[in-house]
Amino acid sequence: MKKGKFFKKVSLFLFALTTLCIVGGAGANIKTAIARPVCTCPSPDIETVYHENGFTRYHCRNCGWFYDFKY
């Protein structure tokens, strides 16, 4: 086997391995990356009002703003 073919196979293997590790690591954290919504009042105090199946309501205690999030 020539040097060129060997290095090409090794570099392709390392590229594939690195790509799989990055995608696998990022895929595990996709569900935890959901950000909470924020209202525009000067000092937001957001609470979660209640949960149902696939439904969450966020409510600001200061200005009365609310956001319904369905996942």
PDB file of N, CA, C and O in Angstrom:
ATOM      1  N   MET A   1       0.854  -1.186   0.000  1.00  0.00           N
ATOM      2  CA  MET A   1       0.000   0.000   0.000  1.00  0.00           C
ATOM      3  C   MET A   1       0.891   1.238   0.000  1.00  0.00           C
ATOM      4  O   MET A   1       1.868   1.317   0.744  1.00  0.00           O
ATOM      5  N   LYS A   2       0.538   2.198  -0.845  1.00  0.00           N
ATOM      6  CA  LYS A   2       1.321   3.424  -0.941  1.00  0.00           C
ATOM      7  C   LYS A   2       1.026   4.335   0.241  1.00  0.00           C
ATOM      8  O   LYS A   2      -0.014   4.225   0.890  1.00  0.00           O
ATOM      9  N   LYS A   3       1.974   5.244   0.507  1.00  0.00           N
ATOM     10  CA  LYS A   3       1.807   6.191   1.610  1.00  0.00           C
ATOM     11  C   LYS A   3       0.586   7.084   1.404  1.00  0.00           C
ATOM     12  O   LYS A   3      -0.153   7.358   2.349  1.00  0.00           O
ATOM     13  N   GLY A   4       0.377   7.532   0.179  1.00  0.00           N
ATOM     14  CA  GLY A   4      -0.723   8.438  -0.120  1.00  0.00           C
ATOM     15  C   GLY A   4      -2.074   7.820   0.180  1.00  0.00           C
ATOM     16  O   GLY A   4      -2.934   8.474   0.770  1.00  0.00           O
ATOM     17  N   LYS A   5      -2.278   6.577  -0.213  1.00  0.00           N
ATOM     18  CA  LYS A   5      -3.550   5.900   0.039  1.00  0.00           C
ATOM     19  C   LYS A   5      -3.750   5.655   1.530  1.00  0.00           C
ATOM     20  O   LYS A   5      -4.862   5.793   2.041  1.00  0.00           O
ATOM     21  N   PHE A   6      -2.675   5.290   2.227  1.00  0.00           N
ATOM     22  CA  PHE A   6      -2.780   5.042   3.664  1.00  0.00           C
ATOM     23  C   PHE A   6      -3.199   6.309   4.411  1.00  0.00           C
ATOM     24  O   PHE A   6      -4.118   6.278   5.229  1.00  0.00           O
ATOM     25  N   PHE A   7      -2.519   7.423   4.125  1.00  0.00           N
ATOM     26  CA  PHE A   7      -2.843   8.674   4.806  1.00  0.00           C
ATOM     27  C   PHE A   7      -4.241   9.167   4.443  1.00  0.00           C
ATOM     28  O   PHE A   7      -4.921   9.776   5.269  1.00  0.00           O
ATOM     29  N   LYS A   8      -4.667   8.905   3.216  1.00  0.00           N
ATOM     30  CA  LYS A   8      -6.012   9.290   2.813  1.00  0.00           C
ATOM     31  C   LYS A   8      -7.058   8.504   3.588  1.00  0.00           C
ATOM     32  O   LYS A   8      -8.058   9.071   4.028  1.00  0.00           O
ATOM     33  N   LYS A   9      -6.837   7.195   3.761  1.00  0.00           N
ATOM     34  CA  LYS A   9      -7.785   6.365   4.508  1.00  0.00           C
ATOM     35  C   LYS A   9      -7.804   6.755   5.983  1.00  0.00           C
ATOM     36  O   LYS A   9      -8.870   6.818   6.597  1.00  0.00           O
ATOM     37  N   VAL A  10      -6.634   7.015   6.550  1.00  0.00           N
ATOM     38  CA  VAL A  10      -6.561   7.406   7.957  1.00  0.00           C
ATOM     39  C   VAL A  10      -7.235   8.760   8.172  1.00  0.00           C
ATOM     40  O   VAL A  10      -7.955   8.945   9.154  1.00  0.00           O
ATOM     41  N   SER A  11      -7.008   9.701   7.266  1.00  0.00           N
ATOM     42  CA  SER A  11      -7.613  11.026   7.437  1.00  0.00           C
ATOM     43  C   SER A  11      -9.133  10.953   7.273  1.00  0.00           C
ATOM     44  O   SER A  11      -9.856  11.647   7.989  1.00  0.00           O
ATOM     45  N   LEU A  12      -9.628  10.138   6.356  1.00  0.00           N
ATOM     46  CA  LEU A  12     -11.070   9.972   6.219  1.00  0.00           C
ATOM     47  C   LEU A  12     -11.674   9.319   7.458  1.00  0.00           C
ATOM     48  O   LEU A  12     -12.757   9.703   7.901  1.00  0.00           O
ATOM     49  N   PHE A  13     -10.976   8.336   8.014  1.00  0.00           N
ATOM     50  CA  PHE A  13     -11.455   7.687   9.236  1.00  0.00           C
ATOM     51  C   PHE A  13     -11.512   8.680  10.394  1.00  0.00           C
ATOM     52  O   PHE A  13     -12.499   8.720  11.129  1.00  0.00           O
ATOM     53  N   LEU A  14     -10.471   9.470  10.558  1.00  0.00           N
ATOM     54  CA  LEU A  14     -10.454  10.452  11.647  1.00  0.00           C
ATOM     55  C   LEU A  14     -11.525  11.525  11.458  1.00  0.00           C
ATOM     56  O   LEU A  14     -12.142  11.961  12.430  1.00  0.00           O
ATOM     57  N   PHE A  15     -11.747  11.952  10.221  1.00  0.00           N
ATOM     58  CA  PHE A  15     -12.797  12.919   9.938  1.00  0.00           C
ATOM     59  C   PHE A  15     -14.169  12.347  10.288  1.00  0.00           C
ATOM     60  O   PHE A  15     -14.977  13.020  10.929  1.00  0.00           O
ATOM     61  N   ALA A  16     -14.434  11.109   9.871  1.00  0.00           N
ATOM     62  CA  ALA A  16     -15.720  10.476  10.170  1.00  0.00           C
ATOM     63  C   ALA A  16     -15.899  10.290  11.671  1.00  0.00           C
ATOM     64  O   ALA A  16     -16.983  10.534  12.201  1.00  0.00           O
ATOM     65  N   LEU A  17     -14.858   9.865  12.351  1.00  0.00           N
ATOM     66  CA  LEU A  17     -14.937   9.667  13.802  1.00  0.00           C
ATOM     67  C   LEU A  17     -15.200  10.990  14.526  1.00  0.00           C
ATOM     68  O   LEU A  17     -16.029  11.044  15.434  1.00  0.00           O
ATOM     69  N   THR A  18     -14.511  12.036  14.134  1.00  0.00           N
ATOM     70  CA  THR A  18     -14.704  13.349  14.749  1.00  0.00           C
ATOM     71  C   THR A  18     -16.121  13.869  14.496  1.00  0.00           C
ATOM     72  O   THR A  18     -16.761  14.402  15.402  1.00  0.00           O
ATOM     73  N   THR A  19     -16.602  13.713  13.278  1.00  0.00           N
ATOM     74  CA  THR A  19     -17.953  14.167  12.942  1.00  0.00           C
ATOM     75  C   THR A  19     -18.997  13.423  13.760  1.00  0.00           C
ATOM     76  O   THR A  19     -19.932  14.038  14.273  1.00  0.00           O
ATOM     77  N   LEU A  20     -18.851  12.123  13.887  1.00  0.00           N
ATOM     78  CA  LEU A  20     -19.807  11.342  14.678  1.00  0.00           C
ATOM     79  C   LEU A  20     -19.776  11.734  16.150  1.00  0.00           C
ATOM     80  O   LEU A  20     -20.820  11.792  16.799  1.00  0.00           O
ATOM     81  N   CYS A  21     -18.601  11.999  16.672  1.00  0.00           N
ATOM     82  CA  CYS A  21     -18.503  12.416  18.084  1.00  0.00           C
ATOM     83  C   CYS A  21     -19.164  13.766  18.309  1.00  0.00           C
ATOM     84  O   CYS A  21     -19.861  13.955  19.306  1.00  0.00           O
ATOM     85  N   ILE A  22     -18.955  14.708  17.395  1.00  0.00           N
ATOM     86  CA  ILE A  22     -19.553  16.035  17.539  1.00  0.00           C
ATOM     87  C   ILE A  22     -21.068  15.952  17.421  1.00  0.00           C
ATOM     88  O   ILE A  22     -21.785  16.538  18.232  1.00  0.00           O
ATOM     89  N   VAL A  23     -21.561  15.233  16.425  1.00  0.00           N
ATOM     90  CA  VAL A  23     -23.008  15.109  16.224  1.00  0.00           C
ATOM     91  C   VAL A  23     -23.635  14.344  17.385  1.00  0.00           C
ATOM     92  O   VAL A  23     -24.708  14.719  17.858  1.00  0.00           O
ATOM     93  N   GLY A  24     -22.999  13.303  17.842  1.00  0.00           N
ATOM     94  CA  GLY A  24     -23.519  12.529  18.975  1.00  0.00           C
ATOM     95  C   GLY A  24     -23.564  13.344  20.251  1.00  0.00           C
ATOM     96  O   GLY A  24     -24.527  13.255  21.013  1.00  0.00           O
ATOM     97  N   GLY A  25     -22.531  14.137  20.492  1.00  0.00           N
ATOM     98  CA  GLY A  25     -22.505  14.968  21.692  1.00  0.00           C
ATOM     99  C   GLY A  25     -23.534  16.079  21.646  1.00  0.00           C
ATOM    100  O   GLY A  25     -24.148  16.405  22.661  1.00  0.00           O
ATOM    101  N   ALA A  26     -23.725  16.665  20.466  1.00  0.00           N
ATOM    102  CA  ALA A  26     -24.715  17.740  20.333  1.00  0.00           C
ATOM    103  C   ALA A  26     -26.129  17.175  20.366  1.00  0.00           C
ATOM    104  O   ALA A  26     -27.037  17.829  20.880  1.00  0.00           O
ATOM    105  N   GLY A  27     -26.333  15.991  19.837  1.00  0.00           N
ATOM    106  CA  GLY A  27     -27.660  15.393  19.797  1.00  0.00           C
ATOM    107  C   GLY A  27     -28.191  15.054  21.175  1.00  0.00           C
ATOM    108  O   GLY A  27     -29.403  15.052  21.387  1.00  0.00           O
ATOM    109  N   ALA A  28     -27.302  14.766  22.115  1.00  0.00           N
ATOM    110  CA  ALA A  28     -27.735  14.429  23.464  1.00  0.00           C
ATOM    111  C   ALA A  28     -28.277  15.645  24.202  1.00  0.00           C
ATOM    112  O   ALA A  28     -29.069  15.500  25.133  1.00  0.00           O
ATOM    113  N   ASN A  29     -27.863  16.836  23.799  1.00  0.00           N
ATOM    114  CA  ASN A  29     -28.254  18.053  24.513  1.00  0.00           C
ATOM    115  C   ASN A  29     -29.321  18.861  23.791  1.00  0.00           C
ATOM    116  O   ASN A  29     -29.630  19.976  24.211  1.00  0.00           O
ATOM    117  N   ILE A  30     -29.885  18.337  22.731  1.00  0.00           N
ATOM    118  CA  ILE A  30     -30.872  19.114  21.977  1.00  0.00           C
ATOM    119  C   ILE A  30     -32.122  19.381  22.809  1.00  0.00           C
ATOM    120  O   ILE A  30     -32.665  20.484  22.753  1.00  0.00           O
ATOM    121  N   LYS A  31     -32.584  18.414  23.569  1.00  0.00           N
ATOM    122  CA  LYS A  31     -33.804  18.597  24.347  1.00  0.00           C
ATOM    123  C   LYS A  31     -33.606  19.575  25.497  1.00  0.00           C
ATOM    124  O   LYS A  31     -34.564  20.228  25.912  1.00  0.00           O
ATOM    125  N   THR A  32     -32.398  19.692  26.020  1.00  0.00           N
ATOM    126  CA  THR A  32     -32.155  20.584  27.147  1.00  0.00           C
ATOM    127  C   THR A  32     -31.833  22.006  26.695  1.00  0.00           C
ATOM    128  O   THR A  32     -31.602  22.873  27.537  1.00  0.00           O
ATOM    129  N   ALA A  33     -31.813  22.264  25.396  1.00  0.00           N
ATOM    130  CA  ALA A  33     -31.434  23.577  24.908  1.00  0.00           C
ATOM    131  C   ALA A  33     -32.625  24.512  24.715  1.00  0.00           C
ATOM    132  O   ALA A  33     -32.473  25.567  24.100  1.00  0.00           O
ATOM    133  N   ILE A  34     -33.787  24.162  25.213  1.00  0.00           N
ATOM    134  CA  ILE A  34     -34.963  25.008  25.061  1.00  0.00           C
ATOM    135  C   ILE A  34     -34.848  26.189  26.021  1.00  0.00           C
ATOM    136  O   ILE A  34     -34.699  26.000  27.228  1.00  0.00           O
ATOM    137  N   ALA A  35     -34.917  27.404  25.484  1.00  0.00           N
ATOM    138  CA  ALA A  35     -34.802  28.606  26.304  1.00  0.00           C
ATOM    139  C   ALA A  35     -36.182  29.066  26.760  1.00  0.00           C
ATOM    140  O   ALA A  35     -37.166  28.929  26.033  1.00  0.00           O
ATOM    141  N   ARG A  36     -36.243  29.611  27.966  1.00  0.00           N
ATOM    142  CA  ARG A  36     -37.505  30.146  28.468  1.00  0.00           C
ATOM    143  C   ARG A  36     -37.777  31.494  27.823  1.00  0.00           C
ATOM    144  O   ARG A  36     -36.843  32.266  27.612  1.00  0.00           O
ATOM    145  N   PRO A  37     -39.021  31.797  27.507  1.00  0.00           N
ATOM    146  CA  PRO A  37     -39.357  33.102  26.917  1.00  0.00           C
ATOM    147  C   PRO A  37     -39.224  34.214  27.960  1.00  0.00           C
ATOM    148  O   PRO A  37     -39.326  33.969  29.162  1.00  0.00           O
ATOM    149  N   VAL A  38     -38.998  35.426  27.486  1.00  0.00           N
ATOM    150  CA  VAL A  38     -38.782  36.571  28.379  1.00  0.00           C
ATOM    151  C   VAL A  38     -39.690  37.712  27.947  1.00  0.00           C
ATOM    152  O   VAL A  38     -39.796  38.011  26.758  1.00  0.00           O
ATOM    153  N   CYS A  39     -40.341  38.347  28.909  1.00  0.00           N
ATOM    154  CA  CYS A  39     -41.160  39.520  28.587  1.00  0.00           C
ATOM    155  C   CYS A  39     -40.270  40.761  28.544  1.00  0.00           C
ATOM    156  O   CYS A  39     -39.076  40.682  28.834  1.00  0.00           O
ATOM    157  N   THR A  40     -40.848  41.901  28.184  1.00  0.00           N
ATOM    158  CA  THR A  40     -40.054  43.115  28.002  1.00  0.00           C
ATOM    159  C   THR A  40     -40.179  44.112  29.149  1.00  0.00           C
ATOM    160  O   THR A  40     -39.761  45.260  28.997  1.00  0.00           O
ATOM    161  N   CYS A  41     -40.732  43.718  30.277  1.00  0.00           N
ATOM    162  CA  CYS A  41     -40.829  44.659  31.391  1.00  0.00           C
ATOM    163  C   CYS A  41     -39.445  44.854  32.031  1.00  0.00           C
ATOM    164  O   CYS A  41     -38.568  44.012  31.840  1.00  0.00           O
ATOM    165  N   PRO A  42     -39.226  45.940  32.784  1.00  0.00           N
ATOM    166  CA  PRO A  42     -37.895  46.249  33.319  1.00  0.00           C
ATOM    167  C   PRO A  42     -37.312  45.171  34.234  1.00  0.00           C
ATOM    168  O   PRO A  42     -36.109  44.913  34.192  1.00  0.00           O
ATOM    169  N   SER A  43     -38.142  44.547  35.052  1.00  0.00           N
ATOM    170  CA  SER A  43     -37.622  43.502  35.944  1.00  0.00           C
ATOM    171  C   SER A  43     -38.540  42.278  35.855  1.00  0.00           C
ATOM    172  O   SER A  43     -39.430  42.112  36.690  1.00  0.00           O
ATOM    173  N   PRO A  44     -38.330  41.423  34.855  1.00  0.00           N
ATOM    174  CA  PRO A  44     -39.217  40.277  34.670  1.00  0.00           C
ATOM    175  C   PRO A  44     -39.088  39.261  35.802  1.00  0.00           C
ATOM    176  O   PRO A  44     -37.983  38.934  36.235  1.00  0.00           O
ATOM    177  N   ASP A  45     -40.213  38.777  36.265  1.00  0.00           N
ATOM    178  CA  ASP A  45     -40.265  37.730  37.288  1.00  0.00           C
ATOM    179  C   ASP A  45     -41.165  36.628  36.723  1.00  0.00           C
ATOM    180  O   ASP A  45     -42.366  36.594  36.993  1.00  0.00           O
ATOM    181  N   ILE A  46     -40.570  35.738  35.943  1.00  0.00           N
ATOM    182  CA  ILE A  46     -41.344  34.741  35.214  1.00  0.00           C
ATOM    183  C   ILE A  46     -41.464  33.468  36.029  1.00  0.00           C
ATOM    184  O   ILE A  46     -40.484  32.963  36.577  1.00  0.00           O
ATOM    185  N   GLU A  47     -42.672  32.965  36.099  1.00  0.00           N
ATOM    186  CA  GLU A  47     -42.938  31.697  36.776  1.00  0.00           C
ATOM    187  C   GLU A  47     -43.652  30.754  35.811  1.00  0.00           C
ATOM    188  O   GLU A  47     -44.295  31.190  34.856  1.00  0.00           O
ATOM    189  N   THR A  48     -43.528  29.479  36.074  1.00  0.00           N
ATOM    190  CA  THR A  48     -44.266  28.482  35.314  1.00  0.00           C
ATOM    191  C   THR A  48     -45.579  28.252  36.034  1.00  0.00           C
ATOM    192  O   THR A  48     -45.596  27.828  37.189  1.00  0.00           O
ATOM    193  N   VAL A  49     -46.685  28.534  35.347  1.00  0.00           N
ATOM    194  CA  VAL A  49     -47.988  28.471  35.997  1.00  0.00           C
ATOM    195  C   VAL A  49     -48.468  27.031  36.130  1.00  0.00           C
ATOM    196  O   VAL A  49     -48.802  26.597  37.232  1.00  0.00           O
ATOM    197  N   TYR A  50     -48.509  26.288  35.037  1.00  0.00           N
ATOM    198  CA  TYR A  50     -48.941  24.890  35.124  1.00  0.00           C
ATOM    199  C   TYR A  50     -48.448  24.122  33.907  1.00  0.00           C
ATOM    200  O   TYR A  50     -48.130  24.689  32.862  1.00  0.00           O
ATOM    201  N   HIS A  51     -48.401  22.831  34.084  1.00  0.00           N
ATOM    202  CA  HIS A  51     -48.006  21.925  33.010  1.00  0.00           C
ATOM    203  C   HIS A  51     -49.162  20.989  32.698  1.00  0.00           C
ATOM    204  O   HIS A  51     -49.853  20.515  33.600  1.00  0.00           O
ATOM    205  N   GLU A  52     -49.361  20.735  31.444  1.00  0.00           N
ATOM    206  CA  GLU A  52     -50.260  19.675  31.004  1.00  0.00           C
ATOM    207  C   GLU A  52     -49.475  18.827  30.016  1.00  0.00           C
ATOM    208  O   GLU A  52     -48.285  19.061  29.804  1.00  0.00           O
ATOM    209  N   ASN A  53     -50.118  17.865  29.422  1.00  0.00           N
ATOM    210  CA  ASN A  53     -49.414  17.042  28.447  1.00  0.00           C
ATOM    211  C   ASN A  53     -49.008  17.879  27.241  1.00  0.00           C
ATOM    212  O   ASN A  53     -49.852  18.291  26.445  1.00  0.00           O
ATOM    213  N   GLY A  54     -47.705  18.127  27.116  1.00  0.00           N
ATOM    214  CA  GLY A  54     -47.194  18.891  25.986  1.00  0.00           C
ATOM    215  C   GLY A  54     -47.500  20.369  26.028  1.00  0.00           C
ATOM    216  O   GLY A  54     -47.503  21.008  24.976  1.00  0.00           O
ATOM    217  N   PHE A  55     -47.761  20.950  27.197  1.00  0.00           N
ATOM    218  CA  PHE A  55     -48.175  22.347  27.276  1.00  0.00           C
ATOM    219  C   PHE A  55     -47.613  22.971  28.552  1.00  0.00           C
ATOM    220  O   PHE A  55     -47.749  22.406  29.637  1.00  0.00           O
ATOM    221  N   THR A  56     -46.979  24.140  28.417  1.00  0.00           N
ATOM    222  CA  THR A  56     -46.450  24.881  29.568  1.00  0.00           C
ATOM    223  C   THR A  56     -46.824  26.347  29.399  1.00  0.00           C
ATOM    224  O   THR A  56     -46.717  26.888  28.299  1.00  0.00           O
ATOM    225  N   ARG A  57     -47.256  26.990  30.465  1.00  0.00           N
ATOM    226  CA  ARG A  57     -47.565  28.417  30.429  1.00  0.00           C
ATOM    227  C   ARG A  57     -46.572  29.156  31.323  1.00  0.00           C
ATOM    228  O   ARG A  57     -46.382  28.805  32.488  1.00  0.00           O
ATOM    229  N   TYR A  58     -45.941  30.190  30.752  1.00  0.00           N
ATOM    230  CA  TYR A  58     -45.044  31.064  31.498  1.00  0.00           C
ATOM    231  C   TYR A  58     -45.774  32.371  31.764  1.00  0.00           C
ATOM    232  O   TYR A  58     -46.451  32.901  30.883  1.00  0.00           O
ATOM    233  N   HIS A  59     -45.636  32.890  32.978  1.00  0.00           N
ATOM    234  CA  HIS A  59     -46.370  34.084  33.389  1.00  0.00           C
ATOM    235  C   HIS A  59     -45.430  35.027  34.131  1.00  0.00           C
ATOM    236  O   HIS A  59     -44.677  34.600  35.006  1.00  0.00           O
ATOM    237  N   CYS A  60     -45.476  36.330  33.775  1.00  0.00           N
ATOM    238  CA  CYS A  60     -44.678  37.334  34.477  1.00  0.00           C
ATOM    239  C   CYS A  60     -45.529  37.914  35.605  1.00  0.00           C
ATOM    240  O   CYS A  60     -46.637  38.393  35.369  1.00  0.00           O
ATOM    241  N   ARG A  61     -45.019  37.869  36.804  1.00  0.00           N
ATOM    242  CA  ARG A  61     -45.765  38.379  37.965  1.00  0.00           C
ATOM    243  C   ARG A  61     -45.856  39.903  37.975  1.00  0.00           C
ATOM    244  O   ARG A  61     -46.771  40.458  38.583  1.00  0.00           O
ATOM    245  N   ASN A  62     -44.925  40.589  37.313  1.00  0.00           N
ATOM    246  CA  ASN A  62     -44.896  42.052  37.354  1.00  0.00           C
ATOM    247  C   ASN A  62     -45.867  42.700  36.370  1.00  0.00           C
ATOM    248  O   ASN A  62     -46.602  43.612  36.748  1.00  0.00           O
ATOM    249  N   CYS A  63     -45.884  42.251  35.122  1.00  0.00           N
ATOM    250  CA  CYS A  63     -46.680  42.944  34.117  1.00  0.00           C
ATOM    251  C   CYS A  63     -47.876  42.135  33.612  1.00  0.00           C
ATOM    252  O   CYS A  63     -48.673  42.657  32.832  1.00  0.00           O
ATOM    253  N   GLY A  64     -48.020  40.891  34.028  1.00  0.00           N
ATOM    254  CA  GLY A  64     -49.159  40.085  33.597  1.00  0.00           C
ATOM    255  C   GLY A  64     -48.970  39.386  32.261  1.00  0.00           C
ATOM    256  O   GLY A  64     -49.880  38.710  31.782  1.00  0.00           O
ATOM    257  N   TRP A  65     -47.792  39.542  31.652  1.00  0.00           N
ATOM    258  CA  TRP A  65     -47.511  38.913  30.365  1.00  0.00           C
ATOM    259  C   TRP A  65     -47.511  37.396  30.539  1.00  0.00           C
ATOM    260  O   TRP A  65     -47.086  36.888  31.577  1.00  0.00           O
ATOM    261  N   PHE A  66     -47.989  36.667  29.517  1.00  0.00           N
ATOM    262  CA  PHE A  66     -47.899  35.209  29.551  1.00  0.00           C
ATOM    263  C   PHE A  66     -47.573  34.659  28.174  1.00  0.00           C
ATOM    264  O   PHE A  66     -47.823  35.302  27.155  1.00  0.00           O
ATOM    265  N   TYR A  67     -47.017  33.470  28.163  1.00  0.00           N
ATOM    266  CA  TYR A  67     -46.641  32.797  26.923  1.00  0.00           C
ATOM    267  C   TYR A  67     -46.975  31.327  27.071  1.00  0.00           C
ATOM    268  O   TYR A  67     -46.576  30.684  28.043  1.00  0.00           O
ATOM    269  N   ASP A  68     -47.714  30.793  26.098  1.00  0.00           N
ATOM    270  CA  ASP A  68     -48.056  29.378  26.085  1.00  0.00           C
ATOM    271  C   ASP A  68     -47.095  28.652  25.158  1.00  0.00           C
ATOM    272  O   ASP A  68     -46.974  28.990  23.981  1.00  0.00           O
ATOM    273  N   PHE A  69     -46.418  27.659  25.696  1.00  0.00           N
ATOM    274  CA  PHE A  69     -45.431  26.900  24.933  1.00  0.00           C
ATOM    275  C   PHE A  69     -45.912  25.474  24.790  1.00  0.00           C
ATOM    276  O   PHE A  69     -46.129  24.773  25.778  1.00  0.00           O
ATOM    277  N   LYS A  70     -46.077  25.050  23.543  1.00  0.00           N
ATOM    278  CA  LYS A  70     -46.520  23.682  23.279  1.00  0.00           C
ATOM    279  C   LYS A  70     -45.354  22.926  22.656  1.00  0.00           C
ATOM    280  O   LYS A  70     -44.808  23.347  21.637  1.00  0.00           O
ATOM    281  N   TYR A  71     -44.976  21.805  23.273  1.00  0.00           N
ATOM    282  CA  TYR A  71     -43.867  21.011  22.754  1.00  0.00           C
ATOM    283  C   TYR A  71     -44.297  19.621  22.421  1.00  0.00           C
ATOM    284  O   TYR A  71     -43.484  18.815  21.969  1.00  0.00           O
TER     285      TYR A  71
END
